[in-house]
Amino acid sequence: MVVNTASFCGFTSQYEGLEKVYARYKDKGFVILGFPSNDFGQQEPGSNKEIAEFCKNTYDVKFPMFAKSSVSGKDANPLFKMLISKTGTSPKWNFYKYLIDRNGNIVESYNSLSKPDGKSITSEIEKLLKGKSS
């Protein structure tokens, strides 16, 4: 799963759900890739060091987090440009999620309101881990 994150957002508490999902499925090959971004509401103003400290100290984030980058528009990082191109949808806000299978196929995208540890996402993850697609 690829997700754009921000430290000062109303959805920042989703770090907890993301970490819970990561801990639950990581031994089965599931990974979450976090991409801090200041694109929406200027809610990620800190340096990479400040972001890393916040994630570790506040939510004990253990899934991989990348350097802060843009995830939308012409300045989007290459991964997000590809995700946007393939899905036709771009992040509308922080904590937008893309679920990708083991072969690199984008299975689904989820808006910020979708809880990472909610049934709709976890049931899809479980299907993918069993080798079934939706």
Biotite code that builds the C-alpha atoms (Angstrom):
import biotite.structure as struc

atoms = struc.array([
    struc.Atom([0.000, 0.000, 0.000], chain_id="A", res_id=1, res_name="MET", atom_name="CA", element="C"),
    struc.Atom([1.226, 3.474, -0.867], chain_id="A", res_id=2, res_name="VAL", atom_name="CA", element="C"),
    struc.Atom([-0.088, 6.385, 1.193], chain_id="A", res_id=3, res_name="VAL", atom_name="CA", element="C"),
    struc.Atom([0.645, 10.111, 1.306], chain_id="A", res_id=4, res_name="ASN", atom_name="CA", element="C"),
    struc.Atom([0.919, 11.374, 4.869], chain_id="A", res_id=5, res_name="THR", atom_name="CA", element="C"),
    struc.Atom([1.006, 14.603, 6.868], chain_id="A", res_id=6, res_name="ALA", atom_name="CA", element="C"),
    struc.Atom([1.810, 15.252, 10.527], chain_id="A", res_id=7, res_name="SER", atom_name="CA", element="C"),
    struc.Atom([-0.707, 18.046, 11.154], chain_id="A", res_id=8, res_name="PHE", atom_name="CA", element="C"),
    struc.Atom([-3.859, 16.762, 9.491], chain_id="A", res_id=9, res_name="CYS", atom_name="CA", element="C"),
    struc.Atom([-7.219, 15.709, 10.840], chain_id="A", res_id=10, res_name="GLY", atom_name="CA", element="C"),
    struc.Atom([-6.416, 12.241, 9.481], chain_id="A", res_id=11, res_name="PHE", atom_name="CA", element="C"),
    struc.Atom([-2.953, 12.009, 11.088], chain_id="A", res_id=12, res_name="THR", atom_name="CA", element="C"),
    struc.Atom([-4.294, 9.505, 13.621], chain_id="A", res_id=13, res_name="SER", atom_name="CA", element="C"),
    struc.Atom([-4.494, 7.071, 10.681], chain_id="A", res_id=14, res_name="GLN", atom_name="CA", element="C"),
    struc.Atom([-0.807, 6.420, 11.350], chain_id="A", res_id=15, res_name="TYR", atom_name="CA", element="C"),
    struc.Atom([-2.078, 4.216, 14.178], chain_id="A", res_id=16, res_name="GLU", atom_name="CA", element="C"),
    struc.Atom([-4.298, 2.178, 11.844], chain_id="A", res_id=17, res_name="GLY", atom_name="CA", element="C"),
    struc.Atom([-1.596, 1.987, 9.186], chain_id="A", res_id=18, res_name="LEU", atom_name="CA", element="C"),
    struc.Atom([0.893, 0.677, 11.732], chain_id="A", res_id=19, res_name="GLU", atom_name="CA", element="C"),
    struc.Atom([-1.659, -1.843, 13.027], chain_id="A", res_id=20, res_name="LYS", atom_name="CA", element="C"),
    struc.Atom([-2.265, -3.163, 9.490], chain_id="A", res_id=21, res_name="VAL", atom_name="CA", element="C"),
    struc.Atom([1.458, -3.240, 8.758], chain_id="A", res_id=22, res_name="TYR", atom_name="CA", element="C"),
    struc.Atom([2.214, -5.195, 11.955], chain_id="A", res_id=23, res_name="ALA", atom_name="CA", element="C"),
    struc.Atom([-0.623, -7.630, 11.241], chain_id="A", res_id=24, res_name="ARG", atom_name="CA", element="C"),
    struc.Atom([0.362, -8.482, 7.657], chain_id="A", res_id=25, res_name="TYR", atom_name="CA", element="C"),
    struc.Atom([4.085, -7.682, 7.256], chain_id="A", res_id=26, res_name="LYS", atom_name="CA", element="C"),
    struc.Atom([5.177, -11.277, 7.896], chain_id="A", res_id=27, res_name="ASP", atom_name="CA", element="C"),
    struc.Atom([2.974, -12.329, 4.978], chain_id="A", res_id=28, res_name="LYS", atom_name="CA", element="C"),
    struc.Atom([4.757, -9.975, 2.581], chain_id="A", res_id=29, res_name="GLY", atom_name="CA", element="C"),
    struc.Atom([2.581, -6.878, 2.946], chain_id="A", res_id=30, res_name="PHE", atom_name="CA", element="C"),
    struc.Atom([4.252, -3.493, 3.158], chain_id="A", res_id=31, res_name="VAL", atom_name="CA", element="C"),
    struc.Atom([3.088, 0.086, 3.524], chain_id="A", res_id=32, res_name="ILE", atom_name="CA", element="C"),
    struc.Atom([5.109, 2.871, 1.936], chain_id="A", res_id=33, res_name="LEU", atom_name="CA", element="C"),
    struc.Atom([4.540, 6.297, 3.459], chain_id="A", res_id=34, res_name="GLY", atom_name="CA", element="C"),
    struc.Atom([5.180, 9.479, 1.501], chain_id="A", res_id=35, res_name="PHE", atom_name="CA", element="C"),
    struc.Atom([5.035, 12.660, 3.592], chain_id="A", res_id=36, res_name="PRO", atom_name="CA", element="C"),
    struc.Atom([3.769, 15.589, 1.570], chain_id="A", res_id=37, res_name="SER", atom_name="CA", element="C"),
    struc.Atom([3.036, 19.246, 2.182], chain_id="A", res_id=38, res_name="ASN", atom_name="CA", element="C"),
    struc.Atom([0.709, 19.439, -0.842], chain_id="A", res_id=39, res_name="ASP", atom_name="CA", element="C"),
    struc.Atom([-2.576, 19.734, 1.040], chain_id="A", res_id=40, res_name="PHE", atom_name="CA", element="C"),
    struc.Atom([-3.206, 22.499, 3.544], chain_id="A", res_id=41, res_name="GLY", atom_name="CA", element="C"),
    struc.Atom([0.520, 22.903, 4.258], chain_id="A", res_id=42, res_name="GLN", atom_name="CA", element="C"),
    struc.Atom([0.066, 20.193, 6.906], chain_id="A", res_id=43, res_name="GLN", atom_name="CA", element="C"),
    struc.Atom([3.572, 18.718, 6.603], chain_id="A", res_id=44, res_name="GLU", atom_name="CA", element="C"),
    struc.Atom([5.856, 21.736, 7.031], chain_id="A", res_id=45, res_name="PRO", atom_name="CA", element="C"),
    struc.Atom([8.698, 19.989, 8.878], chain_id="A", res_id=46, res_name="GLY", atom_name="CA", element="C"),
    struc.Atom([12.036, 18.681, 7.695], chain_id="A", res_id=47, res_name="SER", atom_name="CA", element="C"),
    struc.Atom([12.542, 14.990, 6.964], chain_id="A", res_id=48, res_name="ASN", atom_name="CA", element="C"),
    struc.Atom([14.219, 14.618, 10.370], chain_id="A", res_id=49, res_name="LYS", atom_name="CA", element="C"),
    struc.Atom([11.289, 16.299, 12.156], chain_id="A", res_id=50, res_name="GLU", atom_name="CA", element="C"),
    struc.Atom([8.799, 14.117, 10.275], chain_id="A", res_id=51, res_name="ILE", atom_name="CA", element="C"),
    struc.Atom([10.724, 10.940, 11.160], chain_id="A", res_id=52, res_name="ALA", atom_name="CA", element="C"),
    struc.Atom([10.896, 11.933, 14.831], chain_id="A", res_id=53, res_name="GLU", atom_name="CA", element="C"),
    struc.Atom([7.166, 12.744, 14.904], chain_id="A", res_id=54, res_name="PHE", atom_name="CA", element="C"),
    struc.Atom([6.226, 9.413, 13.291], chain_id="A", res_id=55, res_name="CYS", atom_name="CA", element="C"),
    struc.Atom([8.448, 7.418, 15.631], chain_id="A", res_id=56, res_name="LYS", atom_name="CA", element="C"),
    struc.Atom([7.721, 9.286, 18.860], chain_id="A", res_id=57, res_name="ASN", atom_name="CA", element="C"),
    struc.Atom([3.990, 9.835, 18.381], chain_id="A", res_id=58, res_name="THR", atom_name="CA", element="C"),
    struc.Atom([2.824, 6.707, 16.526], chain_id="A", res_id=59, res_name="TYR", atom_name="CA", element="C"),
    struc.Atom([5.846, 4.347, 16.693], chain_id="A", res_id=60, res_name="ASP", atom_name="CA", element="C"),
    struc.Atom([5.716, 4.017, 12.909], chain_id="A", res_id=61, res_name="VAL", atom_name="CA", element="C"),
    struc.Atom([7.815, 1.092, 11.704], chain_id="A", res_id=62, res_name="LYS", atom_name="CA", element="C"),
    struc.Atom([6.701, 0.862, 8.074], chain_id="A", res_id=63, res_name="PHE", atom_name="CA", element="C"),
    struc.Atom([8.995, 2.529, 5.516], chain_id="A", res_id=64, res_name="PRO", atom_name="CA", element="C"),
    struc.Atom([8.662, 6.291, 5.257], chain_id="A", res_id=65, res_name="MET", atom_name="CA", element="C"),
    struc.Atom([10.238, 8.210, 2.392], chain_id="A", res_id=66, res_name="PHE", atom_name="CA", element="C"),
    struc.Atom([11.534, 11.758, 2.185], chain_id="A", res_id=67, res_name="ALA", atom_name="CA", element="C"),
    struc.Atom([8.949, 14.511, 1.899], chain_id="A", res_id=68, res_name="LYS", atom_name="CA", element="C"),
    struc.Atom([7.875, 15.056, -1.695], chain_id="A", res_id=69, res_name="SER", atom_name="CA", element="C"),
    struc.Atom([5.001, 16.259, -3.787], chain_id="A", res_id=70, res_name="SER", atom_name="CA", element="C"),
    struc.Atom([2.287, 13.714, -4.578], chain_id="A", res_id=71, res_name="VAL", atom_name="CA", element="C"),
    struc.Atom([0.044, 15.736, -6.874], chain_id="A", res_id=72, res_name="SER", atom_name="CA", element="C"),
    struc.Atom([0.232, 18.058, -9.842], chain_id="A", res_id=73, res_name="GLY", atom_name="CA", element="C"),
    struc.Atom([3.163, 18.583, -12.173], chain_id="A", res_id=74, res_name="LYS", atom_name="CA", element="C"),
    struc.Atom([5.697, 18.271, -9.341], chain_id="A", res_id=75, res_name="ASP", atom_name="CA", element="C"),
    struc.Atom([4.456, 14.878, -8.115], chain_id="A", res_id=76, res_name="ALA", atom_name="CA", element="C"),
    struc.Atom([7.202, 12.349, -7.456], chain_id="A", res_id=77, res_name="ASN", atom_name="CA", element="C"),
    struc.Atom([7.625, 9.640, -10.139], chain_id="A", res_id=78, res_name="PRO", atom_name="CA", element="C"),
    struc.Atom([5.763, 6.945, -8.192], chain_id="A", res_id=79, res_name="LEU", atom_name="CA", element="C"),
    struc.Atom([2.705, 9.127, -7.683], chain_id="A", res_id=80, res_name="PHE", atom_name="CA", element="C"),
    struc.Atom([2.811, 10.292, -11.309], chain_id="A", res_id=81, res_name="LYS", atom_name="CA", element="C"),
    struc.Atom([2.629, 6.625, -12.317], chain_id="A", res_id=82, res_name="MET", atom_name="CA", element="C"),
    struc.Atom([-0.168, 5.846, -9.815], chain_id="A", res_id=83, res_name="LEU", atom_name="CA", element="C"),
    struc.Atom([-2.168, 8.843, -11.025], chain_id="A", res_id=84, res_name="ILE", atom_name="CA", element="C"),
    struc.Atom([-1.602, 7.898, -14.664], chain_id="A", res_id=85, res_name="SER", atom_name="CA", element="C"),
    struc.Atom([-2.661, 4.273, -14.174], chain_id="A", res_id=86, res_name="LYS", atom_name="CA", element="C"),
    struc.Atom([-5.702, 4.947, -11.975], chain_id="A", res_id=87, res_name="THR", atom_name="CA", element="C"),
    struc.Atom([-6.902, 8.257, -13.358], chain_id="A", res_id=88, res_name="GLY", atom_name="CA", element="C"),
    struc.Atom([-7.224, 9.485, -9.792], chain_id="A", res_id=89, res_name="THR", atom_name="CA", element="C"),
    struc.Atom([-4.863, 11.583, -7.733], chain_id="A", res_id=90, res_name="SER", atom_name="CA", element="C"),
    struc.Atom([-4.758, 12.200, -3.998], chain_id="A", res_id=91, res_name="PRO", atom_name="CA", element="C"),
    struc.Atom([-7.397, 14.740, -3.054], chain_id="A", res_id=92, res_name="LYS", atom_name="CA", element="C"),
    struc.Atom([-5.999, 15.165, 0.465], chain_id="A", res_id=93, res_name="TRP", atom_name="CA", element="C"),
    struc.Atom([-3.594, 13.610, 2.940], chain_id="A", res_id=94, res_name="ASN", atom_name="CA", element="C"),
    struc.Atom([-3.802, 9.868, 3.680], chain_id="A", res_id=95, res_name="PHE", atom_name="CA", element="C"),
    struc.Atom([-4.991, 8.866, 0.213], chain_id="A", res_id=96, res_name="TYR", atom_name="CA", element="C"),
    struc.Atom([-4.167, 5.186, -0.285], chain_id="A", res_id=97, res_name="LYS", atom_name="CA", element="C"),
    struc.Atom([-3.312, 2.980, -3.269], chain_id="A", res_id=98, res_name="TYR", atom_name="CA", element="C"),
    struc.Atom([-3.425, -0.787, -2.817], chain_id="A", res_id=99, res_name="LEU", atom_name="CA", element="C"),
    struc.Atom([-1.038, -2.614, -5.131], chain_id="A", res_id=100, res_name="ILE", atom_name="CA", element="C"),
    struc.Atom([-0.702, -6.374, -5.613], chain_id="A", res_id=101, res_name="ASP", atom_name="CA", element="C"),
    struc.Atom([2.531, -8.394, -5.633], chain_id="A", res_id=102, res_name="ARG", atom_name="CA", element="C"),
    struc.Atom([2.826, -7.968, -9.403], chain_id="A", res_id=103, res_name="ASN", atom_name="CA", element="C"),
    struc.Atom([2.643, -4.180, -9.267], chain_id="A", res_id=104, res_name="GLY", atom_name="CA", element="C"),
    struc.Atom([-0.976, -3.956, -10.410], chain_id="A", res_id=105, res_name="ASN", atom_name="CA", element="C"),
    struc.Atom([-3.016, -1.251, -8.746], chain_id="A", res_id=106, res_name="ILE", atom_name="CA", element="C"),
    struc.Atom([-5.991, -2.963, -7.163], chain_id="A", res_id=107, res_name="VAL", atom_name="CA", element="C"),
    struc.Atom([-7.837, -0.033, -5.626], chain_id="A", res_id=108, res_name="GLU", atom_name="CA", element="C"),
    struc.Atom([-7.455, 3.507, -4.369], chain_id="A", res_id=109, res_name="SER", atom_name="CA", element="C"),
    struc.Atom([-9.022, 4.751, -1.164], chain_id="A", res_id=110, res_name="TYR", atom_name="CA", element="C"),
    struc.Atom([-9.789, 8.290, -0.098], chain_id="A", res_id=111, res_name="ASN", atom_name="CA", element="C"),
    struc.Atom([-8.736, 9.894, 3.162], chain_id="A", res_id=112, res_name="SER", atom_name="CA", element="C"),
    struc.Atom([-11.956, 8.885, 4.894], chain_id="A", res_id=113, res_name="LEU", atom_name="CA", element="C"),
    struc.Atom([-11.175, 5.179, 4.373], chain_id="A", res_id=114, res_name="SER", atom_name="CA", element="C"),
    struc.Atom([-9.634, 3.844, 7.554], chain_id="A", res_id=115, res_name="LYS", atom_name="CA", element="C"),
    struc.Atom([-6.569, 1.710, 6.821], chain_id="A", res_id=116, res_name="PRO", atom_name="CA", element="C"),
    struc.Atom([-7.634, -0.864, 9.389], chain_id="A", res_id=117, res_name="ASP", atom_name="CA", element="C"),
    struc.Atom([-11.274, -0.803, 8.263], chain_id="A", res_id=118, res_name="GLY", atom_name="CA", element="C"),
    struc.Atom([-13.002, -3.889, 6.873], chain_id="A", res_id=119, res_name="LYS", atom_name="CA", element="C"),
    struc.Atom([-13.078, -2.749, 3.228], chain_id="A", res_id=120, res_name="SER", atom_name="CA", element="C"),
    struc.Atom([-9.302, -2.363, 3.084], chain_id="A", res_id=121, res_name="ILE", atom_name="CA", element="C"),
    struc.Atom([-8.278, -5.286, 5.299], chain_id="A", res_id=122, res_name="THR", atom_name="CA", element="C"),
    struc.Atom([-10.556, -7.749, 3.500], chain_id="A", res_id=123, res_name="SER", atom_name="CA", element="C"),
    struc.Atom([-8.970, -6.715, 0.176], chain_id="A", res_id=124, res_name="GLU", atom_name="CA", element="C"),
    struc.Atom([-5.479, -7.105, 1.666], chain_id="A", res_id=125, res_name="ILE", atom_name="CA", element="C"),
    struc.Atom([-6.375, -10.579, 2.921], chain_id="A", res_id=126, res_name="GLU", atom_name="CA", element="C"),
    struc.Atom([-7.661, -11.591, -0.517], chain_id="A", res_id=127, res_name="LYS", atom_name="CA", element="C"),
    struc.Atom([-4.462, -10.369, -2.137], chain_id="A", res_id=128, res_name="LEU", atom_name="CA", element="C"),
    struc.Atom([-2.285, -12.195, 0.385], chain_id="A", res_id=129, res_name="LEU", atom_name="CA", element="C"),
    struc.Atom([-4.160, -15.400, -0.423], chain_id="A", res_id=130, res_name="LYS", atom_name="CA", element="C"),
    struc.Atom([-3.390, -14.849, -4.091], chain_id="A", res_id=131, res_name="GLY", atom_name="CA", element="C"),
    struc.Atom([-6.883, -13.792, -5.092], chain_id="A", res_id=132, res_name="LYS", atom_name="CA", element="C"),
    struc.Atom([-7.779, -10.554, -6.774], chain_id="A", res_id=133, res_name="SER", atom_name="CA", element="C"),
    struc.Atom([-11.021, -8.663, -6.367], chain_id="A", res_id=134, res_name="SER", atom_name="CA", element="C"),
])
